């Protein structure tokens, strides 16, 4: 038994090649939805290769190797070479590059040297085994130097010539002296790379408020910015304890349904308009997008005396106000009658619930009286 190559803590056998090739435990993994189609021309001159956690890159297949998703390859780096796993090959690579605004003709794209040899893989596994002890030792060094930063992860290059130290810091940190100390301690070239709170949560993982694994550490392919305007459009309370995730940033899931809300809001009229009737002016307070109901009150700063209206009724009043007319009341007569009927029905339901509770007591008394009579009858029979 051995540990899965990158990003997965699950145990698997050395012979289980499919787990290595198609393991979905890697953060920011890519799904090739063209893999099942036959007869699709596959371009092999550009390949996407993933490394540890969220680090990925695009490389040129200058040697025209036949590469599939999951192949371990040796790629160019600075300095030396690195070992990675092919995460995407074929037509979708161009779509991915367009997504990240990378040109296929970019001269900075490095080359794929070869498929990894057994010696390359052994050295790569040795580099992976050194990452956790190096991270713990680096944390001790930063604490001793009293630097306001946290070493969150360490990644060794496949040929053991360079190590990338990922850190989190709220303020700018002068780590020039730290780089010298780390280079002397670990005898490798040091690269410091700052990561954000979202990337840190994706690396560590955890359980969200929904009870499932964090999206950023399971299936989320790319991070997108989340703003408070997105929460406002969905009528979500701006309570930081409710809308913030484990990274102390706004939850990524706030973006999931915003398009549905925007489509539903197209049916709504202008909610900033004041409704004018003969009874007075009414101001917008809140709206239920899926019930298609809007609430208005007589005060712009208070929710006192709120009234719910349908979208059709609000449009009707707005159209009357545009023509210089005012309806006699906010609600139509039929709507008032229906609301009154609804209130009487609730009273009947309340009475029905209490009615059953009141009649339980006399039934219990009757049962007790019957038991006493039966005991007396049995006693008289025994005496006779």
C-alpha positions as CSV (number, residue, x, y, z in Angstrom):
1,X,0.0,0.0,0.0
2,X,1.2,3.5,-0.8
3,X,-0.2,7.1,-0.6
4,X,-1.8,8.6,-3.7
5,X,0.7,10.7,-5.6
6,X,-0.5,14.3,-5.0
7,X,-3.3,16.0,-3.0
8,X,-5.0,12.8,-1.8
9,X,-4.6,11.1,1.6
10,X,-6.4,8.0,0.5
11,X,-4.5,4.7,0.5
12,X,-4.3,2.7,-2.7
13,X,-2.3,-0.2,-4.1
14,X,0.6,0.3,-6.4
15,X,-1.1,-1.7,-9.1
16,X,-4.2,0.5,-9.0
17,X,-3.2,2.7,-11.9
18,X,-6.7,4.0,-12.5
19,X,-6.7,5.7,-9.1
20,X,-3.5,7.5,-9.9
21,X,-4.8,8.5,-13.3
22,X,-8.4,9.5,-12.6
23,X,-8.2,10.5,-8.9
24,X,-10.6,13.4,-8.3
25,X,-9.1,14.1,-4.9
26,X,-6.9,16.8,-6.3
27,X,-7.8,20.4,-5.7
28,X,-8.8,22.4,-8.8
29,X,-8.9,19.2,-10.9
30,X,-10.3,19.3,-14.5
31,X,-12.9,17.1,-16.0
32,X,-12.3,16.2,-19.6
33,X,-15.9,15.9,-21.0
34,X,-14.5,15.0,-24.5
35,X,-12.8,11.9,-23.3
36,X,-15.7,9.6,-24.1
37,X,-16.2,11.0,-27.7
38,X,-14.6,9.0,-30.5
39,X,-13.3,10.4,-33.7
40,X,-12.4,13.8,-32.1
41,X,-9.1,15.2,-33.3
42,X,-6.8,15.6,-30.4
43,X,-4.0,18.2,-30.4
44,X,-1.0,17.0,-28.4
45,X,1.3,20.0,-28.8
46,X,-0.2,21.8,-25.7
47,X,-0.8,19.9,-22.4
48,X,-1.9,21.0,-19.0
49,X,0.1,19.6,-16.1
50,X,-0.8,19.8,-12.4
51,X,1.5,19.7,-9.5
52,X,0.8,19.9,-5.7
53,X,-2.5,21.4,-4.6
54,X,-3.5,24.5,-6.7
55,X,-0.3,24.8,-8.9
56,X,-0.9,24.0,-12.6
57,X,0.8,25.1,-15.8
58,X,0.7,24.7,-19.6
59,X,3.6,23.1,-21.4
60,X,4.6,22.4,-25.0
61,X,4.8,18.8,-26.2
62,X,7.8,19.4,-28.5
63,X,8.7,15.7,-28.7
64,X,5.2,14.8,-29.9
65,X,4.7,12.3,-27.1
66,X,1.3,10.6,-26.9
67,X,0.0,11.8,-23.5
68,X,-3.2,10.9,-21.6
69,X,-4.7,12.3,-18.5
70,X,-2.8,10.8,-15.5
71,X,0.6,10.3,-17.2
72,X,3.5,11.3,-15.0
73,X,5.9,13.6,-17.0
74,X,9.2,15.5,-16.5
75,X,8.8,19.1,-17.5
76,X,11.2,22.1,-17.7
77,X,11.6,24.4,-14.7
78,X,14.0,27.0,-13.5
79,X,16.4,25.6,-12.6
80,X,16.4,21.9,-13.5
81,X,13.2,19.9,-14.1
82,X,10.0,19.1,-12.2
83,X,7.7,16.1,-12.1
84,X,3.9,16.6,-12.6
85,X,0.8,14.7,-13.7
86,X,-1.0,15.5,-17.0
87,X,-4.4,16.9,-16.0
88,X,-5.7,17.7,-19.5
89,X,-4.7,17.0,-23.1
90,X,-6.5,17.7,-26.3
91,X,-8.8,20.3,-27.6
92,X,-9.9,21.5,-24.1
93,X,-6.4,22.8,-23.3
94,X,-6.9,25.7,-25.7
95,X,-10.2,26.5,-23.9
96,X,-8.4,26.4,-20.6
97,X,-5.7,28.7,-21.9
98,X,-8.3,31.2,-23.2
99,X,-9.9,31.1,-19.8
100,X,-6.7,32.1,-18.1
101,X,-5.8,34.7,-20.9
102,X,-2.7,32.7,-22.0
103,X,-1.7,32.7,-25.6
104,X,-0.7,29.4,-27.3
105,X,2.1,31.3,-28.9
106,X,3.6,32.5,-25.6
107,X,7.3,32.1,-25.6
108,X,7.4,31.6,-21.8
109,X,5.7,28.2,-22.1
110,X,8.2,25.5,-21.0
111,X,8.7,22.1,-22.6
112,X,7.8,18.5,-21.7
113,X,11.0,16.5,-21.7
114,X,9.8,12.9,-21.4
115,X,7.5,10.6,-19.5
116,X,8.9,10.1,-16.1
117,X,11.3,7.2,-15.6
118,X,11.3,5.0,-12.5
119,X,14.3,6.9,-11.2
120,X,12.5,10.2,-11.6
121,X,9.4,8.9,-9.7
122,X,11.6,7.5,-6.8
123,X,13.3,10.9,-6.5
124,X,9.9,12.6,-6.7
125,X,8.5,10.5,-3.9
126,X,11.6,11.3,-1.8
127,X,10.9,15.0,-2.3
128,X,7.3,14.6,-1.2
129,X,8.3,12.8,2.0
130,X,10.5,15.8,2.9
131,X,7.8,18.4,2.6
132,X,6.0,18.0,6.0
133,X,9.3,17.9,8.2
134,X,10.5,21.0,6.2
135,X,7.3,22.9,6.8
136,X,7.4,22.2,10.6
137,X,11.1,23.2,10.8
138,X,10.4,26.4,8.8
139,X,7.6,27.4,11.2
140,X,10.0,27.1,14.1
141,X,12.5,29.3,12.3
142,X,9.9,32.0,11.5
143,X,8.8,32.0,15.2
144,X,12.3,32.4,16.4
145,X,12.8,35.3,14.0
146,X,9.5,36.8,15.2
147,X,8.1,37.3,11.7
148,X,4.4,38.1,11.4
149,X,3.7,35.3,8.9
150,X,2.7,31.7,8.7
151,X,4.3,28.9,6.6
152,X,1.2,27.1,5.4
153,X,2.8,24.5,3.0
154,X,6.0,23.5,1.3
155,X,6.5,22.0,-2.1
156,X,9.8,20.5,-3.3
157,X,10.6,20.4,-7.0
158,X,10.8,17.0,-8.5
159,X,14.6,17.0,-8.8
160,X,15.2,18.3,-5.2
161,X,16.9,21.5,-6.4
162,X,14.2,24.0,-5.3
163,X,11.6,24.3,-2.6
164,X,8.5,26.6,-2.7
165,X,7.4,27.9,0.7
166,X,3.7,29.0,0.7
167,X,3.0,31.6,3.4
168,X,0.1,33.8,4.7
169,X,0.7,37.3,6.0
170,X,-1.7,40.2,6.7
171,X,1.0,42.8,6.2
172,X,4.1,43.1,4.1
173,X,7.0,41.0,5.5
174,X,10.7,41.4,4.9
175,X,11.9,37.8,4.6
176,X,15.3,38.4,3.0
177,X,17.1,37.2,6.1
178,X,14.6,34.2,6.4
179,X,15.5,33.1,2.8
180,X,19.2,33.0,3.8
181,X,18.5,30.9,6.9
182,X,16.3,28.5,5.0
183,X,18.8,28.0,2.2
184,X,21.6,27.2,4.7
185,X,19.3,24.8,6.6
186,X,17.8,22.8,3.7
187,X,20.6,23.2,1.1
188,X,18.1,24.1,-1.7
189,X,17.1,27.1,-3.7
190,X,14.2,28.9,-1.8
191,X,11.2,30.5,-3.4
192,X,8.6,32.3,-1.2
193,X,5.0,32.5,-2.5
194,X,2.2,34.3,-0.8
195,X,-1.3,32.7,-0.9
196,X,-4.7,34.1,0.1
197,X,-7.1,33.0,2.7
198,X,-9.3,31.1,0.1
199,X,-6.3,29.2,-1.3
200,X,-5.3,28.3,2.3
201,X,-8.7,26.9,3.0
202,X,-8.6,24.9,-0.2
203,X,-5.2,23.4,0.9
204,X,-6.2,22.5,4.4
205,X,-9.9,21.4,3.7
206,X,-12.7,21.0,6.2
207,X,-16.4,20.7,6.7
208,X,-18.7,23.6,5.8
209,X,-21.9,24.8,7.4
210,X,-23.9,22.6,5.0
211,X,-22.2,19.5,6.5
212,X,-20.3,18.6,3.4
213,X,-16.6,19.0,2.4
214,X,-15.5,22.5,1.5
215,X,-16.1,23.2,-2.2
216,X,-12.6,24.7,-2.6
217,X,-11.0,21.5,-1.4
218,X,-13.3,19.0,-3.3
219,X,-14.7,20.1,-6.7
220,X,-14.4,23.8,-7.2
221,X,-12.2,24.4,-10.3
222,X,-11.5,28.1,-10.1
223,X,-11.9,30.8,-7.5
224,X,-14.2,33.7,-8.4
225,X,-14.6,36.9,-6.4
226,X,-17.7,37.2,-4.1
227,X,-19.0,40.6,-3.2
228,X,-21.6,41.9,-0.7
229,X,-23.8,43.1,-3.6
230,X,-24.3,39.4,-4.5
231,X,-25.6,38.8,-1.0
232,X,-27.9,41.9,-1.2
233,X,-29.4,40.8,-4.5
234,X,-30.4,37.5,-2.9
235,X,-31.9,39.2,0.2
236,X,-29.3,37.5,2.4
237,X,-28.6,39.0,5.8
238,X,-25.2,40.7,5.9
239,X,-24.2,39.0,9.2
240,X,-20.5,38.1,8.9
241,X,-20.9,35.0,11.1
242,X,-23.5,33.6,8.6
243,X,-22.1,34.6,5.2
244,X,-18.4,34.1,6.0
245,X,-16.7,30.7,5.4
246,X,-13.8,29.1,7.3
247,X,-11.4,31.4,5.4
248,X,-13.1,34.4,7.0
249,X,-14.1,35.5,3.5
250,X,-17.6,35.5,1.9
251,X,-18.7,32.0,1.1
252,X,-18.2,30.8,-2.5
253,X,-21.7,29.3,-2.6
254,X,-23.2,32.8,-2.5
255,X,-22.3,33.0,-6.2
256,X,-24.1,29.7,-7.2
257,X,-27.7,31.0,-7.4
258,X,-27.1,34.6,-8.3
259,X,-28.0,34.0,-12.0
260,X,-31.3,32.4,-11.0
261,X,-32.2,35.5,-8.8
262,X,-31.2,37.9,-11.6
263,X,-33.5,36.1,-14.1
264,X,-36.4,36.1,-11.6
265,X,-35.9,39.8,-10.9
266,X,-36.5,40.7,-14.5
267,X,-40.2,40.2,-13.9
268,X,-40.2,42.7,-11.0
269,X,-41.0,46.4,-11.5
270,X,-38.8,49.3,-10.3
271,X,-38.7,48.8,-6.5
272,X,-37.3,52.2,-5.8
273,X,-40.5,53.9,-6.8
274,X,-42.9,55.2,-4.1
275,X,-46.5,54.0,-4.5
276,X,-48.9,56.9,-4.2
277,X,-52.6,56.3,-3.2
278,X,-55.4,58.4,-1.8
279,X,-54.6,56.9,1.7
280,X,-51.0,58.1,1.5
281,X,-47.5,57.0,0.2
282,X,-46.1,53.5,0.6
283,X,-42.4,52.6,0.5
284,X,-40.6,49.4,-0.5
285,X,-39.4,47.2,2.4
286,X,-38.6,43.7,1.0
287,X,-39.5,41.3,-1.7
288,X,-39.9,37.5,-2.0
289,X,-38.5,36.7,-5.5
290,X,-39.9,33.2,-5.8
291,X,-43.3,33.9,-4.3
292,X,-43.4,37.1,-6.4
293,X,-44.6,39.2,-3.5
294,X,-43.5,42.7,-2.5
295,X,-44.0,44.3,0.9
296,X,-44.6,48.1,1.4
297,X,-45.0,50.2,4.5
298,X,-46.2,53.7,5.3
299,X,-42.7,54.7,6.5
300,X,-39.4,54.5,4.6
301,X,-37.4,53.8,7.8
302,X,-39.8,51.4,9.5
303,X,-41.5,48.1,8.9
304,X,-44.6,49.0,10.8
305,X,-47.9,48.4,9.1
306,X,-46.5,46.4,6.2
307,X,-48.7,45.2,3.3
308,X,-47.9,42.5,0.8
309,X,-48.7,43.0,-2.9
310,X,-48.5,40.9,-6.0
311,X,-46.3,42.0,-8.9
312,X,-49.3,42.7,-11.1
313,X,-50.9,45.0,-8.5
314,X,-47.6,47.0,-8.0
315,X,-47.3,47.5,-11.8
316,X,-50.9,48.6,-11.9
317,X,-50.3,51.3,-9.3
318,X,-47.1,52.5,-10.9
319,X,-48.9,52.8,-14.2
320,X,-51.7,54.9,-12.6
321,X,-49.1,57.1,-10.9
322,X,-47.4,57.7,-14.2
323,X,-50.7,58.9,-15.7
324,X,-51.2,61.2,-12.7
325,X,-53.9,59.1,-11.1
326,X,-54.0,57.5,-7.6
327,X,-55.9,54.4,-6.6
328,X,-58.3,54.8,-3.6
329,X,-56.4,52.2,-1.6
330,X,-53.2,50.0,-1.8
331,X,-55.1,46.7,-2.0
332,X,-58.1,46.0,-4.2
333,X,-61.4,45.0,-2.6
334,X,-61.1,41.4,-3.6
335,X,-57.6,41.2,-2.0
336,X,-58.9,42.7,1.2
337,X,-61.7,40.1,1.4
338,X,-59.4,37.2,0.7
339,X,-57.0,38.4,3.5
340,X,-59.9,38.6,5.9
341,X,-61.1,35.1,5.0
342,X,-57.6,33.9,5.5
343,X,-57.5,35.3,9.0
344,X,-60.8,33.7,10.0
345,X,-59.6,30.3,8.7
346,X,-56.6,30.6,10.9
347,X,-58.8,31.2,13.9
348,X,-60.9,28.1,13.1
349,X,-57.8,26.0,12.9
350,X,-56.6,27.4,16.2
351,X,-59.9,26.6,17.8
352,X,-59.8,23.0,16.3
353,X,-56.4,22.4,17.9
354,X,-57.4,23.6,21.4
355,X,-60.8,21.8,21.1
356,X,-59.1,18.4,21.2
357,X,-56.9,19.4,24.2
358,X,-59.9,20.4,26.3
359,X,-61.9,17.2,25.8
360,X,-59.1,14.9,26.9
361,X,-59.6,15.5,30.7
362,X,-63.3,14.3,31.0
363,X,-62.5,11.1,29.0
364,X,-59.8,10.3,31.6
365,X,-62.2,10.8,34.4
366,X,-64.8,8.5,32.8
367,X,-62.2,5.7,32.5
368,X,-61.3,6.0,36.2
369,X,-65.0,5.8,37.2
370,X,-65.4,2.6,35.0
371,X,-62.3,1.0,36.6
372,X,-63.7,1.7,40.1
373,X,-67.1,0.2,39.2
374,X,-65.4,-2.9,37.8
375,X,-63.4,-3.4,41.0
376,X,-66.5,-3.1,43.2
377,X,-68.3,-5.7,41.1
378,X,-65.4,-8.1,41.3
379,X,-65.3,-7.6,45.0
380,X,-69.0,-8.3,45.5
381,X,-68.7,-11.5,43.4
382,X,-65.8,-12.8,45.5
383,X,-67.8,-12.2,48.7
384,X,-70.7,-14.2,47.4
